[in-house]
Amino acid sequence: MSDPSPASSPLATRLISIAVASALLMEFIDSTALSTALPTLAHAFAVDPIHLKLALTSYILALAVFTPASGWAAERFGARRVFLSAMTVFLLGSALCGQSRSLETLVASRIVQGIGGAMMTPVARLIVVGSTPKDKLLTAMGWFTMPALVGPLIGPPIAGLVLSVADWPWIFYINLPVGLLGVIAVMRFVPRSEPKPDLGRFDTIGFVLSALAVSGLVVVAETAGVGLLPPWAQIALLALSIACGFVYLRIAKRTGRPILDLTLLRYPTYRASLVGGTLVRLGIGASPFLMPLLLQVALGWSPLKASFVTLATGVGVLSARPFASKILKRFGFRTALTVFVTLTALFTAAPGFFRPATPMAVMMIALLLGGFCRSNQFIATNTIAYADVPETSTAAASTLSAVTQQIGLALGVSFGGMMLHLARGAGGALTPDRFTFPFLAIGLVTLLALPVYLSLDKDAGAAISGRDRAPA
């Protein structure tokens, strides 16, 4: 792709970053707001609250399936054009979500949203990097990453406020004016980028095989134990998923530019980041699904009250940012990862012991500390991923990381739902004690990443953390 020319002034750099960040803010708010609205949607659609996990996993699955195509599309058709098209698709999906009157139509609409979302974040990163001089990149990326910090922080309170004064479709309708302003900002401030028609052929076979492998695996995990599909269909889907994955591995070795480059797993730090990070996401991915049900269904709180308690997690995540680099420089990656993944597992399991008599302050402190530890863990594991990867493979490494992150989150929601289904039993009520087992289970899965991080060399990532190597 012929990237946009670097911005000529600090103001232009900032405007470009803010323009694309405004669209991403909409995406992050939407995802966190929906979690708060899950109990309300279950009542509106007259379905079991556990089945509402489909509304979360369908979106994440679409992200995992279509994200690998984003880089090629941006180069082939131009980054700004693809980004604007992605925003349009996301807004269309939002409107369709608001019009949904059944779980099935909501899931289909969320898939449309996910297709748009899959193209927005990776392409936005390309726009910012390609439009910014290297000496201004740190500032530009600071503006670009702001939605990931602010969105989860303000999403739940916005949802709680909307649900207290309006009907649930407005959770999705509020995306429309925000998105339209984002479209105008991108058209006004983001420079055009020339398409690259001679880029080469898209890895269509690899894309189809990886999509079938990923979606089959997630669908099997989503339907396991809850009776949504007969056992023979689940077995067939699992077999298809495994077969497609095996064929992809064989074909990818002969493809010049595979859609997912699995050879990158030969680098120990990158492998530890992907495997450990996926296990952690398997655990904490269930939290946005379990927490609203615990607070609103089991404890009987209003969406507004529940949203302000879960706000503590966002505060913890945000407060970790100033300390992360200092912690890594002082203790190194291996120590930081092993300590924070252990604490993350403990605080992930803690809500399972929330009861009506538990003081709200205690709940908020536990969630705040959990957010702080979780943020430090993810900053460390996302950073060390690129410690040994060659610069020429950074884009491929970023794509594979993004896909595995979404798979981990999707499987985490499915796992949490299955654990809650087992804890409740046939037709049982969702009482607070029924949540103890699911939260303990996701905490234990999170802790499975500990051996992965302990296997790292004590000096792993020292060059990027700034920490002196330990004496031999």
Secondary structure in CASP SS format (residue, H / E / C, confidence):
PFRMAT SS
TARGET T0000
AUTHOR 0000-0000-0000
METHOD secondary structure of the structure
MODEL  1
M C 1.00
S E 1.00
D C 1.00
P C 1.00
S C 1.00
P C 1.00
A C 1.00
S C 1.00
S C 1.00
P H 1.00
L H 1.00
A H 1.00
T H 1.00
R H 1.00
L H 1.00
I H 1.00
S H 1.00
I H 1.00
A H 1.00
V H 1.00
A H 1.00
S H 1.00
A H 1.00
L H 1.00
L H 1.00
M H 1.00
E H 1.00
F H 1.00
I H 1.00
D H 1.00
S H 1.00
T H 1.00
A H 1.00
L H 1.00
S H 1.00
T H 1.00
A H 1.00
L H 1.00
P H 1.00
T H 1.00
L H 1.00
A H 1.00
H H 1.00
A H 1.00
F H 1.00
A C 1.00
V C 1.00
D C 1.00
P H 1.00
I H 1.00
H H 1.00
L H 1.00
K H 1.00
L H 1.00
A H 1.00
L H 1.00
T H 1.00
S H 1.00
Y H 1.00
I H 1.00
L H 1.00
A H 1.00
L H 1.00
A H 1.00
V H 1.00
F H 1.00
T H 1.00
P H 1.00
A H 1.00
S H 1.00
G H 1.00
W H 1.00
A H 1.00
A H 1.00
E H 1.00
R H 1.00
F H 1.00
G C 1.00
A H 1.00
R H 1.00
R H 1.00
V H 1.00
F H 1.00
L H 1.00
S H 1.00
A H 1.00
M H 1.00
T H 1.00
V H 1.00
F H 1.00
L H 1.00
L H 1.00
G H 1.00
S H 1.00
A H 1.00
L H 1.00
C H 1.00
G H 1.00
Q H 1.00
S C 1.00
R C 1.00
S C 1.00
L H 1.00
E H 1.00
T H 1.00
L H 1.00
V H 1.00
A H 1.00
S H 1.00
R H 1.00
I H 1.00
V H 1.00
Q H 1.00
G H 1.00
I H 1.00
G H 1.00
G H 1.00
A H 1.00
M H 1.00
M H 1.00
T H 1.00
P H 1.00
V H 1.00
A H 1.00
R H 1.00
L H 1.00
I H 1.00
V H 1.00
V H 1.00
G H 1.00
S H 1.00
T C 1.00
P C 1.00
K H 1.00
D H 1.00
K H 1.00
L H 1.00
L H 1.00
T H 1.00
A H 1.00
M H 1.00
G H 1.00
W H 1.00
F H 1.00
T H 1.00
M H 1.00
P H 1.00
A H 1.00
L H 1.00
V H 1.00
G H 1.00
P H 1.00
L H 1.00
I H 1.00
G H 1.00
P H 1.00
P H 1.00
I H 1.00
A H 1.00
G H 1.00
L H 1.00
V H 1.00
L H 1.00
S H 1.00
V H 1.00
A C 1.00
D C 1.00
W C 1.00
P C 1.00
W H 1.00
I H 1.00
F H 1.00
Y H 1.00
I C 1.00
N H 1.00
L H 1.00
P H 1.00
V H 1.00
G H 1.00
L H 1.00
L H 1.00
G H 1.00
V H 1.00
I H 1.00
A H 1.00
V H 1.00
M H 1.00
R H 1.00
F H 1.00
V C 1.00
P C 1.00
R C 1.00
S C 1.00
E E 1.00
P C 1.00
K C 1.00
P C 1.00
D C 1.00
L C 1.00
G C 1.00
R C 1.00
F C 1.00
D C 1.00
T H 1.00
I H 1.00
G H 1.00
F H 1.00
V H 1.00
L H 1.00
S H 1.00
A H 1.00
L H 1.00
A H 1.00
V H 1.00
S H 1.00
G H 1.00
L H 1.00
V H 1.00
V H 1.00
V H 1.00
A H 1.00
E H 1.00
T H 1.00
A C 1.00
G C 1.00
V C 1.00
G C 1.00
L C 1.00
L C 1.00
P C 1.00
P H 1.00
W H 1.00
A H 1.00
Q H 1.00
I H 1.00
A H 1.00
L H 1.00
L H 1.00
A H 1.00
L H 1.00
S H 1.00
I H 1.00
A H 1.00
C H 1.00
G H 1.00
F H 1.00
V H 1.00
Y H 1.00
L H 1.00
R H 1.00
I H 1.00
A H 1.00
K C 1.00
R C 1.00
T C 1.00
G C 1.00
R C 1.00
P C 1.00
I C 1.00
L C 1.00
D C 1.00
L H 1.00
T H 1.00
L H 1.00
L H 1.00
R H 1.00
Y C 1.00
P H 1.00
T H 1.00
Y H 1.00
R H 1.00
A H 1.00
S H 1.00
L H 1.00
V H 1.00
G H 1.00
G H 1.00
T H 1.00
L H 1.00
V H 1.00
R H 1.00
L H 1.00
G H 1.00
I H 1.00
G C 1.00
A C 1.00
S H 1.00
P H 1.00
F H 1.00
L H 1.00
M H 1.00
P H 1.00
L H 1.00
L H 1.00
L H 1.00
Q H 1.00
V H 1.00
A H 1.00
L C 1.00
G C 1.00
W C 1.00
S C 1.00
P H 1.00
L H 1.00
K H 1.00
A H 1.00
S H 1.00
F H 1.00
V H 1.00
T H 1.00
L H 1.00
A H 1.00
T H 1.00
G H 1.00
V H 1.00
G H 1.00
V H 1.00
L H 1.00
S H 1.00
A H 1.00
R H 1.00
P H 1.00
F H 1.00
A H 1.00
S H 1.00
K H 1.00
I H 1.00
L H 1.00
K H 1.00
R H 1.00
F H 1.00
G C 1.00
F H 1.00
R H 1.00
T H 1.00
A H 1.00
L H 1.00
T H 1.00
V H 1.00
F H 1.00
V H 1.00
T H 1.00
L H 1.00
T H 1.00
A H 1.00
L H 1.00
F H 1.00
T H 1.00
A H 1.00
A H 1.00
P H 1.00
G H 1.00
F H 1.00
F C 1.00
R C 1.00
P C 1.00
A C 1.00
T C 1.00
P C 1.00
M H 1.00
A H 1.00
V H 1.00
M H 1.00
M H 1.00
I H 1.00
A H 1.00
L H 1.00
L H 1.00
L H 1.00
G H 1.00
G H 1.00
F H 1.00
C H 1.00
R H 1.00
S H 1.00
N H 1.00
Q H 1.00
F H 1.00
I H 1.00
A H 1.00
T H 1.00
N H 1.00
T H 1.00
I H 1.00
A C 1.00
Y C 1.00
A C 1.00
D C 1.00
V C 1.00
P C 1.00
E H 1.00
T H 1.00
S H 1.00
T H 1.00
A H 1.00
A H 1.00
A H 1.00
S H 1.00
T H 1.00
L H 1.00
S H 1.00
A H 1.00
V H 1.00
T H 1.00
Q H 1.00
Q H 1.00
I H 1.00
G H 1.00
L H 1.00
A H 1.00
L H 1.00
G H 1.00
V H 1.00
S H 1.00
F H 1.00
G H 1.00
G H 1.00
M H 1.00
M H 1.00
L H 1.00
H H 1.00
L H 1.00
A H 1.00
R H 1.00
G C 1.00
A C 1.00
G C 1.00
G C 1.00
A C 1.00
L C 1.00
T C 1.00
P H 1.00
D H 1.00
R H 1.00
F H 1.00
T H 1.00
F H 1.00
P H 1.00
F H 1.00
L H 1.00
A H 1.00
I H 1.00
G H 1.00
L H 1.00
V H 1.00
T H 1.00
L H 1.00
L C 1.00
A C 1.00
L H 1.00
P H 1.00
V H 1.00
Y H 1.00
L H 1.00
S C 1.00
L C 1.00
D C 1.00
K C 1.00
D C 1.00
A C 1.00
G C 1.00
A H 1.00
A H 1.00
I H 1.00
S H 1.00
G C 1.00
R C 1.00
D C 1.00
R C 1.00
A C 1.00
P C 1.00
A C 1.00
END
